[in-house]
Amino acid sequence: MTPETKPRCTWARSDPLLASYHDAEWGVPERDSRALWEKLMLDGFQAGLSWLTILRKRDAFRASFQGFVPEKVARFTAADVDRLMLDAGIVRSRAKIEATIGNARAYLAMQAAGEDFSAFVWGMAGGKPIVNRTGTVPAKTPLSEEMSAALKKRGFKFVGPVIVYAWMQATGIVDDHAPDCFCHHAAPQQR
């Protein structure tokens, strides 16, 4: 079976970039705190847009946000916000840019309080991927609502339950691959 003929989730069939992302990243359990934070920030930028738009701009986002290193992003100033608002390579939403800076500070506050970001989110999920056996993919779940509220309580923004659920899918906290997808319940090394 070639990469072009592999059965995939419907959303990943329309573009080669989406297919590549689906096959290599989407739904693969991510345990690194910084990588989890980066992916949550990108999902926040996606709000109201397509994921393909964000994927096409991901390298520019990484460059503009200094590799999504929270310690660097937390030091951004109003001048940095103005600079980013002129950056055509990213989504130029002042609210989302300012939220990302604030979210870096919230991430670091959690760290300073002894709360590891990865342990926090995976702990809420029971420590292992939640396998969706129904084949029906919801927009949000009680867990994404609970996680959204917990993140907001810690000062995060652009982390509503729908964004959080999309992020949970992307980072493998939830396995939502369609029943006919070759990744359905497959271990990442089997892809």
Residue frames as a rotation matrix with the C-alpha (Angstrom) as fourth column:
MET 1
0.588 0.809 0.000 0.00
0.809 -0.588 0.000 0.00
0.000 0.000 -1.000 0.00
THR 2
-0.406 -0.728 0.553 1.54
0.703 -0.635 -0.319 3.34
0.584 0.259 0.769 -1.03
PRO 3
-0.813 0.070 -0.578 1.15
0.418 -0.621 -0.663 6.53
-0.406 -0.781 0.475 1.03
GLU 4
-0.833 0.500 -0.239 -1.30
-0.549 -0.690 0.471 7.80
0.070 0.523 0.849 -1.59
THR 5
-0.248 0.773 -0.583 -3.60
-0.304 0.510 0.805 4.79
0.920 0.378 0.109 -1.26
LYS 6
-0.885 -0.062 -0.461 -3.58
0.395 0.423 -0.816 4.34
0.245 -0.904 -0.350 2.52
PRO 7
0.159 0.978 0.135 -7.06
0.581 -0.203 0.788 4.72
0.798 -0.048 -0.600 3.98
ARG 8
-0.868 -0.493 -0.058 -7.03
0.375 -0.574 -0.728 7.83
0.325 -0.654 0.683 6.17
CYS 9
-0.261 0.728 -0.633 -9.39
0.625 -0.372 -0.686 9.90
-0.736 -0.575 -0.358 8.25
THR 10
0.443 0.561 0.700 -11.57
0.895 -0.227 -0.385 11.90
-0.057 0.796 -0.602 5.85
TRP 11
0.928 -0.030 -0.371 -10.13
0.027 -0.989 0.146 15.29
-0.372 -0.146 -0.917 6.90
ALA 12
0.111 -0.991 -0.071 -6.61
-0.267 -0.099 0.959 14.17
-0.957 -0.088 -0.275 5.87
ARG 13
0.062 -0.026 0.998 -7.46
0.711 0.703 -0.026 13.13
-0.701 0.711 0.062 2.32
SER 14
0.854 0.500 0.140 -7.76
0.450 -0.579 -0.680 16.51
-0.259 0.644 -0.720 0.61
ASP 15
0.780 -0.623 0.051 -4.15
-0.550 -0.723 -0.419 17.73
0.298 0.299 -0.907 0.71
PRO 16
0.394 -0.703 -0.592 -0.70
0.291 0.707 -0.645 16.07
0.872 0.082 0.483 0.80
LEU 17
-0.545 -0.589 0.597 0.39
-0.349 -0.488 -0.800 18.29
0.762 -0.645 0.060 3.71
LEU 18
0.165 0.695 0.699 -2.63
-0.981 0.042 0.190 17.18
0.103 -0.717 0.689 5.75
ALA 19
0.857 0.136 -0.497 -1.95
-0.184 0.982 -0.050 13.53
0.481 0.134 0.866 4.85
SER 20
-0.063 -0.973 -0.220 1.67
0.181 0.206 -0.962 13.82
0.982 -0.101 0.163 5.94
TYR 21
-0.517 -0.044 0.855 0.71
-0.723 -0.512 -0.464 15.52
0.458 -0.858 0.233 9.21
HIS 22
0.542 0.816 0.202 -1.99
-0.824 0.469 0.319 12.90
0.165 -0.340 0.926 9.83
ASP 23
0.734 -0.237 -0.637 0.35
0.018 0.944 -0.331 9.99
0.679 0.231 0.697 9.16
ALA 24
-0.150 -0.967 -0.208 3.32
0.400 0.133 -0.907 11.22
0.904 -0.219 0.366 11.20
GLU 25
-0.882 -0.325 0.343 1.96
-0.080 -0.612 -0.787 13.46
0.465 -0.721 0.514 13.96
TRP 26
-0.232 0.878 0.418 -1.79
-0.839 -0.398 0.371 13.60
0.492 -0.265 0.829 14.54
GLY 27
0.761 0.647 -0.041 -2.82
-0.504 0.631 0.590 11.33
0.408 -0.429 0.806 17.34
VAL 28
0.105 -0.799 -0.592 0.72
0.390 0.581 -0.714 10.35
0.915 -0.156 0.372 18.30
PRO 29
0.820 0.267 -0.506 0.99
0.556 -0.160 0.816 10.65
0.136 -0.950 -0.279 22.10
GLU 30
0.086 -0.743 0.663 3.08
0.095 -0.657 -0.748 13.70
0.992 0.128 0.015 22.95
ARG 31
0.587 0.080 -0.805 4.63
0.767 0.264 0.585 13.73
0.259 -0.961 0.094 26.43
ASP 32
-0.530 -0.848 -0.009 7.03
0.823 -0.512 -0.245 16.67
0.203 -0.138 0.969 26.14
SER 33
0.053 0.606 -0.794 5.66
0.763 -0.537 -0.360 19.67
-0.644 -0.587 -0.491 28.04
ARG 34
-0.474 -0.286 -0.833 7.09
-0.176 -0.896 0.408 22.30
-0.863 0.340 0.375 25.68
ALA 35
-0.993 0.113 -0.019 5.83
0.011 0.259 0.966 20.47
0.114 0.959 -0.258 22.58
LEU 36
-0.310 0.931 -0.194 2.39
0.951 0.305 -0.055 20.07
0.008 -0.201 -0.979 24.16
TRP 37
-0.009 0.263 -0.965 2.33
0.405 -0.881 -0.244 23.81
-0.914 -0.392 -0.099 24.90
GLU 38
-0.817 -0.342 -0.464 3.39
-0.265 -0.492 0.830 24.68
-0.512 0.801 0.311 21.33
LYS 39
-0.851 0.511 0.118 0.64
0.415 0.519 0.747 22.53
0.321 0.685 -0.654 19.88
LEU 40
-0.038 0.848 -0.528 -1.94
0.937 -0.154 -0.314 24.11
-0.348 -0.507 -0.789 22.18
MET 41
-0.274 -0.113 -0.955 -0.83
0.005 -0.993 0.116 27.56
-0.962 0.027 0.273 21.04
LEU 42
-0.976 -0.099 -0.195 -1.14
-0.193 -0.029 0.981 26.56
-0.103 0.995 0.009 17.38
ASP 43
-0.519 0.855 -0.007 -4.61
0.821 0.500 0.276 25.15
0.240 0.137 -0.961 18.01
GLY 44
-0.001 0.469 -0.883 -5.51
0.609 -0.700 -0.372 28.49
-0.793 -0.539 -0.285 19.58
PHE 45
-0.625 -0.288 -0.726 -4.36
-0.338 -0.739 0.583 30.27
-0.704 0.610 0.364 16.44
GLN 46
-0.947 0.263 0.184 -6.49
0.304 0.550 0.778 27.89
0.103 0.792 -0.601 14.38
ALA 47
-0.359 0.885 -0.298 -9.74
0.570 -0.045 -0.820 29.11
-0.739 -0.464 -0.488 15.98
GLY 48
0.433 0.669 -0.604 -11.98
-0.145 -0.610 -0.779 30.22
-0.890 0.425 -0.168 13.11
LEU 49
0.071 -0.511 -0.857 -9.52
-0.986 -0.165 0.017 28.96
-0.150 0.844 -0.516 10.48
SER 50
0.891 0.150 -0.428 -8.60
-0.268 0.936 -0.229 25.65
0.366 0.319 0.874 8.87
TRP 51
0.688 -0.683 0.245 -5.83
0.046 0.378 0.925 23.48
-0.724 -0.625 0.291 10.26
LEU 52
0.437 -0.521 0.733 -4.26
0.899 0.271 -0.343 23.49
-0.020 0.809 0.587 6.79
THR 53
0.736 -0.149 0.660 -3.76
0.032 -0.967 -0.254 27.25
0.676 0.208 -0.707 7.11
ILE 54
0.784 -0.443 0.435 -1.87
-0.564 -0.213 0.798 26.73
-0.261 -0.871 -0.417 10.37
LEU 55
0.585 -0.586 0.561 0.21
0.467 0.809 0.358 23.86
-0.664 0.053 0.746 8.97
ARG 56
0.544 -0.358 0.759 1.26
0.733 -0.236 -0.637 26.00
0.407 0.903 0.134 6.02
LYS 57
0.537 -0.286 0.793 2.33
-0.296 -0.945 -0.140 28.74
0.790 -0.160 -0.592 8.43
ARG 58
0.965 -0.057 -0.256 3.80
0.253 0.463 0.850 26.51
0.070 -0.885 0.461 11.16
ASP 59
0.106 -0.994 -0.001 7.46
0.977 0.104 -0.189 27.15
0.188 0.019 0.982 10.28
ALA 60
-0.256 -0.135 0.957 6.83
0.197 -0.977 -0.086 30.90
0.946 0.166 0.277 10.22
PHE 61
0.781 0.554 0.289 5.06
-0.216 -0.194 0.957 30.65
0.586 -0.809 -0.032 13.59
ARG 62
0.732 -0.545 -0.409 8.03
0.681 0.571 0.458 28.79
-0.016 -0.614 0.789 15.03
ALA 63
-0.278 -0.862 0.424 10.45
0.827 -0.440 -0.349 31.42
0.488 0.254 0.835 13.75
SER 64
-0.085 0.326 0.941 8.31
-0.064 -0.945 0.322 34.35
0.994 -0.033 0.101 14.90
PHE 65
0.788 0.432 0.439 7.72
-0.470 -0.040 0.882 32.85
0.398 -0.901 0.171 18.36
GLN 66
-0.043 -0.966 0.256 11.38
-0.957 -0.033 -0.288 31.84
0.286 -0.258 -0.923 18.86
GLY 67
-0.682 -0.267 -0.681 10.76
-0.274 0.956 -0.101 28.11
0.678 0.118 -0.725 18.64
PHE 68
0.432 0.900 0.066 7.81
-0.300 0.074 0.951 28.34
0.851 -0.430 0.301 21.03
VAL 69
-0.461 -0.584 -0.668 10.20
0.614 0.333 -0.716 28.31
0.641 -0.740 0.205 23.97
PRO 70
0.530 0.831 -0.166 7.94
0.711 -0.329 0.622 29.59
0.462 -0.448 -0.765 26.78
GLU 71
0.199 -0.529 -0.825 10.81
0.786 -0.417 0.457 31.35
-0.586 -0.739 0.332 28.58
LYS 72
-0.844 -0.501 0.190 11.49
0.500 -0.609 0.616 33.42
-0.193 0.615 0.764 25.45
VAL 73
-0.353 0.795 0.494 7.85
0.539 -0.259 0.802 34.08
0.765 0.549 -0.337 24.53
ALA 74
0.420 0.530 -0.737 7.03
0.904 -0.167 0.394 35.17
0.085 -0.832 -0.549 28.09
ARG 75
-0.264 -0.616 -0.742 9.51
0.618 -0.699 0.360 38.06
-0.740 -0.364 0.565 27.69
PHE 76
-0.442 0.158 0.883 7.79
0.811 -0.350 0.469 39.45
0.383 0.923 0.027 24.59
THR 77
-0.687 0.137 -0.714 6.77
0.324 -0.821 -0.470 43.07
-0.651 -0.554 0.519 24.92
ALA 78
0.423 0.852 -0.310 4.24
0.141 -0.399 -0.906 45.37
-0.895 0.340 -0.289 23.28
ALA 79
0.014 -0.506 -0.863 6.88
-0.862 -0.443 0.246 46.05
-0.506 0.741 -0.442 20.61
ASP 80
-0.911 -0.314 0.268 7.00
-0.178 0.884 0.432 42.33
-0.372 0.346 -0.861 19.87
VAL 81
-0.104 0.950 0.295 3.21
0.526 0.304 -0.794 42.27
-0.844 0.073 -0.532 19.54
ASP 82
0.502 0.256 -0.826 3.45
-0.414 -0.768 -0.489 45.15
-0.759 0.587 -0.280 17.05
ARG 83
-0.500 -0.769 -0.399 6.20
-0.781 0.201 0.591 43.31
-0.374 0.607 -0.701 15.14
LEU 84
-0.821 0.210 0.532 4.11
0.241 0.971 -0.012 40.14
-0.518 0.118 -0.847 15.00
MET 85
0.221 0.958 -0.184 1.08
0.235 -0.235 -0.943 42.07
-0.947 0.165 -0.277 13.79
LEU 86
0.360 -0.176 -0.916 3.14
-0.798 -0.567 -0.205 42.98
-0.484 0.804 -0.345 10.70
ASP 87
-0.676 -0.681 0.282 4.33
-0.500 0.704 0.504 39.42
-0.542 0.199 -0.817 10.09
ALA 88
0.087 0.742 -0.665 2.45
-0.996 0.073 -0.048 38.09
0.013 0.666 0.745 7.04
GLY 89
-0.560 -0.404 -0.723 3.84
-0.474 0.873 -0.120 34.62
0.680 0.275 -0.680 7.69
ILE 90
-0.933 0.251 -0.259 1.59
0.358 0.570 -0.739 34.06
-0.038 -0.782 -0.622 10.70
VAL 91
0.086 0.987 0.133 -2.03
0.828 -0.145 0.542 34.67
0.555 0.064 -0.830 11.65
ARG 92
-0.814 -0.461 0.353 -2.09
0.268 -0.838 -0.475 38.34
0.515 -0.292 0.806 12.60
SER 93
0.405 0.914 -0.022 -4.63
0.323 -0.120 0.939 38.36
0.855 -0.387 -0.344 15.39
ARG 94
-0.281 -0.519 0.807 -3.66
-0.529 -0.618 -0.581 40.68
0.801 -0.590 -0.101 18.24
ALA 95
0.474 0.544 0.692 -5.85
-0.876 0.210 0.435 38.74
0.091 -0.812 0.576 20.68
LYS 96
0.974 -0.108 -0.197 -4.24
0.097 0.993 -0.066 35.42
0.203 0.045 0.978 19.76
ILE 97
0.112 -0.984 0.141 -0.71
0.212 -0.115 -0.971 36.85
0.971 0.138 0.195 19.82
GLU 98
-0.217 -0.152 0.964 -1.27
-0.778 -0.569 -0.265 38.44
0.589 -0.808 0.005 23.22
ALA 99
0.782 0.532 0.326 -2.88
-0.623 0.639 0.452 35.21
0.032 -0.556 0.831 24.48
THR 100
0.704 -0.581 -0.408 0.18
0.314 0.770 -0.556 33.22
0.637 0.264 0.724 23.40
ILE 101
-0.307 -0.820 0.483 2.46
-0.158 -0.457 -0.876 35.55
0.939 -0.345 0.011 25.36
GLY 102
0.011 0.419 0.908 0.17
-0.972 -0.210 0.109 35.34
0.237 -0.883 0.405 28.38
ASN 103
0.922 0.356 -0.154 -0.03
-0.331 0.929 0.165 31.57
0.202 -0.101 0.974 27.98
ALA 104
0.155 -0.941 -0.300 3.77
0.212 0.328 -0.920 31.35
0.965 0.079 0.251 28.08
ARG 105
-0.516 -0.310 0.799 3.65
-0.612 -0.519 -0.597 33.18
0.600 -0.797 0.078 31.39
ALA 106
0.460 0.750 0.475 0.87
-0.886 0.356 0.296 30.88
0.052 -0.557 0.829 32.67
TYR 107
0.755 -0.282 -0.592 2.92
0.044 0.923 -0.383 27.84
0.655 0.263 0.709 31.61
LEU 108
-0.296 -0.953 0.060 5.94
0.075 -0.086 -0.993 29.17
0.952 -0.290 0.097 33.50
ALA 109
-0.218 0.308 0.926 3.80
-0.915 -0.394 -0.085 29.97
0.339 -0.866 0.368 36.55
MET 110
0.858 0.500 -0.115 2.65
-0.452 0.842 0.294 26.34
0.244 -0.200 0.949 36.59
GLN 111
0.388 -0.813 -0.434 6.27
0.319 0.561 -0.764 25.24
0.865 0.158 0.477 36.35
ALA 112
-0.473 -0.581 0.662 7.32
-0.357 -0.560 -0.747 27.60
0.805 -0.590 0.057 39.17
ALA 113
0.137 0.631 0.763 4.54
-0.987 0.021 0.160 26.13
0.085 -0.775 0.626 41.33
GLY 114
-0.634 -0.502 0.588 5.95
-0.573 0.816 0.078 22.64
-0.519 -0.287 -0.805 40.71
GLU 115
0.331 0.838 0.433 3.24
-0.116 0.492 -0.863 21.65
-0.936 0.236 0.260 38.23
ASP 116
-0.777 -0.618 0.121 4.63
-0.021 0.218 0.976 19.95
-0.629 0.755 -0.183 35.13
PHE 117
-0.286 0.702 -0.652 2.46
-0.891 -0.445 -0.088 20.74
-0.352 0.556 0.753 32.09
SER 118
-0.439 0.073 -0.895 2.65
-0.572 0.746 0.341 17.24
0.693 0.662 -0.286 30.62
ALA 119
-0.925 0.083 -0.372 1.95
0.317 0.709 -0.631 15.52
0.211 -0.701 -0.681 33.94
PHE 120
-0.681 0.697 -0.225 -0.98
-0.319 -0.559 -0.765 17.90
-0.659 -0.450 0.603 34.48
VAL 121
-0.115 0.698 -0.706 -2.74
-0.990 -0.137 0.025 17.23
-0.079 0.702 0.707 31.16
TRP 122
-0.419 -0.072 -0.905 -1.95
-0.381 0.919 0.104 13.52
0.824 0.388 -0.413 30.96
GLY 123
-0.994 0.078 -0.077 -2.98
0.100 0.373 -0.922 13.11
-0.044 -0.925 -0.378 34.58
MET 124
-0.402 0.901 -0.165 -6.39
-0.694 -0.417 -0.586 14.56
-0.597 -0.121 0.793 33.78
ALA 125
0.133 0.411 -0.902 -6.67
-0.935 0.354 0.023 12.00
0.328 0.840 0.432 30.97
GLY 126
0.887 0.236 0.396 -5.75
-0.395 0.832 0.389 9.08
-0.238 -0.502 0.832 33.20
GLY 127
0.158 -0.968 0.194 -2.17
-0.486 0.095 0.869 8.84
-0.859 -0.232 -0.456 31.98
LYS 128
-0.690 -0.370 0.622 -2.80
0.315 0.621 0.718 7.08
-0.652 0.691 -0.312 28.68
PRO 129
-0.914 0.338 -0.224 -4.58
-0.375 -0.491 0.786 7.78
0.156 0.803 0.576 25.38
ILE 130
-0.274 0.922 0.274 -8.35
-0.284 0.195 -0.939 7.66
-0.919 -0.335 0.209 25.47
VAL 131
-0.981 -0.098 0.167 -9.47
0.110 0.428 0.897 5.45
-0.160 0.898 -0.409 22.60
ASN 132
-0.260 0.915 -0.309 -12.66
-0.797 -0.384 -0.466 6.51
-0.545 0.125 0.829 20.88
ARG 133
-0.866 -0.049 0.498 -14.32
0.118 0.947 0.298 3.25
-0.486 0.316 -0.815 19.87
THR 134
0.033 0.998 -0.055 -17.56
0.203 -0.061 -0.977 4.83
-0.979 0.021 -0.204 18.62
GLY 135
-0.422 -0.224 0.879 -16.33
0.898 0.034 0.439 6.18
-0.128 0.974 0.187 15.27
THR 136
0.623 0.628 0.466 -18.24
0.626 -0.758 0.184 9.39
0.469 0.177 -0.865 16.07
VAL 137
-0.490 -0.864 -0.119 -15.99
0.809 -0.400 -0.430 12.36
0.324 -0.307 0.895 16.69
PRO 138
0.551 0.716 -0.430 -17.42
0.826 -0.540 0.160 15.00
-0.117 -0.443 -0.889 19.04
ALA 139
0.429 -0.364 0.826 -16.48
0.185 -0.860 -0.475 18.67
0.884 0.357 -0.302 18.98
LYS 140
-0.354 -0.496 0.792 -15.89
-0.751 -0.354 -0.558 18.60
0.557 -0.793 -0.247 22.73
THR 141
0.002 0.304 -0.953 -16.24
0.359 0.889 0.284 16.21
0.933 -0.343 -0.107 25.64
PRO 142
0.948 0.318 -0.033 -16.71
0.127 -0.281 0.951 16.49
0.293 -0.906 -0.307 29.39
LEU 143
0.391 -0.877 -0.280 -12.94
0.829 0.204 0.521 15.99
-0.400 -0.435 0.807 29.75
SER 144
-0.380 -0.534 0.755 -12.12
0.805 -0.593 -0.014 18.79
0.455 0.602 0.656 27.29
GLU 145
0.462 0.604 0.649 -14.53
0.104 -0.764 0.637 21.03
0.881 -0.227 -0.416 29.21
GLU 146
0.931 -0.157 -0.331 -12.84
0.349 0.108 0.931 20.09
-0.110 -0.982 0.155 32.49
MET 147
0.019 -0.995 0.094 -9.35
0.968 0.042 0.246 20.60
-0.249 0.086 0.965 31.04
SER 148
-0.103 0.045 0.994 -10.39
0.564 -0.820 0.095 23.92
0.820 0.570 0.060 29.48
ALA 149
0.823 0.481 0.301 -11.66
0.019 -0.554 0.832 25.15
0.567 -0.679 -0.465 32.84
ALA 150
0.714 -0.619 -0.328 -8.48
0.586 0.270 0.764 24.00
-0.385 -0.737 0.555 34.60
LEU 151
-0.241 -0.810 0.534 -6.30
0.962 -0.271 0.023 25.79
0.126 0.519 0.845 32.04
LYS 152
0.168 0.385 0.908 -8.37
0.294 -0.898 0.327 28.98
0.941 0.212 -0.264 32.26
LYS 153
0.964 0.177 -0.197 -8.09
0.224 -0.143 0.964 28.84
0.142 -0.974 -0.177 36.06
ARG 154
0.284 -0.945 -0.160 -4.31
0.780 0.131 0.611 28.85
-0.557 -0.299 0.775 35.57
GLY 155
0.067 -0.204 -0.977 -4.51
-0.090 -0.976 0.197 31.95
-0.994 0.075 -0.084 33.36
PHE 156
-0.789 -0.364 0.495 -4.59
0.405 0.299 0.864 30.44
-0.463 0.882 -0.088 29.86
LYS 157
0.009 0.767 -0.642 -6.63
-0.488 -0.557 -0.672 32.04
-0.873 0.320 0.369 27.06
PHE 158
0.097 0.174 -0.980 -7.91
-0.982 0.176 -0.066 30.64
0.161 0.969 0.188 23.73
VAL 159
-0.925 -0.350 -0.148 -8.35
-0.307 0.918 -0.251 27.28
0.224 -0.187 -0.957 25.43
GLY 160
-0.044 0.979 0.200 -12.09
-0.988 -0.014 -0.152 26.71
-0.146 -0.204 0.968 25.13
PRO 161
0.075 0.108 0.991 -13.35
-0.376 0.924 -0.072 23.12
-0.924 -0.367 0.110 25.20
VAL 162
0.961 0.246 0.126 -13.50
0.027 0.371 -0.928 22.78
-0.275 0.896 0.350 21.39
ILE 163
0.496 -0.861 -0.116 -9.91
-0.706 -0.322 -0.630 24.03
0.505 0.394 -0.768 20.96
VAL 164
-0.155 -0.559 0.814 -8.78
-0.920 0.381 0.086 21.80
-0.359 -0.736 -0.574 23.83
TYR 165
0.532 0.383 0.755 -10.48
-0.155 0.921 -0.358 18.76
-0.832 0.073 0.549 22.28
ALA 166
0.957 -0.238 -0.164 -8.80
-0.158 0.044 -0.986 19.38
0.242 0.970 0.004 18.91
TRP 167
0.128 -0.955 0.269 -5.49
-0.908 -0.222 -0.355 19.66
0.399 -0.199 -0.895 20.78
MET 168
0.072 -0.033 0.997 -6.19
-0.685 0.725 0.073 16.44
-0.725 -0.688 0.029 22.69
GLN 169
0.910 0.269 0.314 -6.71
0.050 0.682 -0.729 14.69
-0.411 0.679 0.608 19.35
ALA 170
0.764 -0.636 -0.113 -3.57
-0.391 -0.316 -0.865 16.20
0.514 0.704 -0.490 17.82
THR 171
-0.104 -0.871 0.481 -1.37
-0.937 -0.076 -0.341 15.24
0.333 -0.486 -0.808 20.76
GLY 172
-0.390 -0.056 -0.919 -2.68
-0.165 0.986 0.010 11.69
0.906 0.156 -0.394 21.12
ILE 173
-0.843 0.223 0.489 -4.43
-0.506 -0.022 -0.862 12.28
-0.182 -0.975 0.132 24.42
VAL 174
0.243 0.918 0.314 -7.45
-0.417 0.391 -0.821 11.05
-0.876 0.068 0.477 22.47
ASP 175
-0.882 -0.400 0.249 -7.26
0.021 0.494 0.869 8.49
-0.470 0.772 -0.428 19.67
ASP 176
0.080 0.958 -0.276 -9.96
-0.256 -0.248 -0.934 9.63
-0.963 0.145 0.226 17.27
HIS 177
-0.822 -0.361 -0.440 -8.77
-0.512 0.132 0.849 7.98
-0.248 0.923 -0.294 14.05
ALA 178
0.147 0.928 -0.343 -11.71
-0.988 0.125 -0.085 6.77
-0.036 0.351 0.936 11.97
PRO 179
0.414 0.087 0.906 -12.42
-0.361 0.929 0.076 3.02
-0.836 -0.359 0.416 12.07
ASP 180
0.909 -0.050 0.415 -11.36
0.378 0.523 -0.764 2.68
-0.179 0.851 0.494 8.40
CYS 181
0.718 -0.695 0.038 -8.12
-0.650 -0.688 -0.323 4.67
0.250 0.207 -0.946 8.89
PHE 182
0.434 -0.626 -0.648 -4.84
0.193 0.767 -0.612 2.76
0.880 0.140 0.454 8.80
CYS 183
-0.609 -0.664 0.433 -3.84
-0.246 -0.360 -0.900 4.58
0.754 -0.655 0.056 12.03
HIS 184
0.381 0.864 0.328 -6.96
-0.636 -0.013 0.772 3.47
0.671 -0.503 0.545 13.90
HIS 185
0.897 -0.005 0.442 -5.65
-0.404 0.397 0.824 2.22
-0.179 -0.918 0.354 17.25
ALA 186
0.674 -0.731 -0.106 -2.22
0.475 0.539 -0.696 1.61
0.566 0.419 0.710 15.68
ALA 187
0.503 -0.630 -0.592 0.88
0.579 -0.263 0.772 2.24
-0.642 -0.730 0.233 17.73
PRO 188
0.710 -0.215 -0.671 2.88
-0.446 -0.875 -0.191 5.19
-0.545 0.434 -0.717 16.29
GLN 189
-0.355 -0.935 0.011 5.75
-0.603 0.237 0.762 2.90
-0.715 0.264 -0.648 15.27
GLN 190
-0.338 0.301 0.892 3.30
0.522 0.848 -0.088 0.86
-0.783 0.436 -0.444 13.15
ARG 191
0.596 0.626 -0.503 2.39
-0.020 -0.614 -0.789 3.77
-0.803 0.481 -0.353 10.91
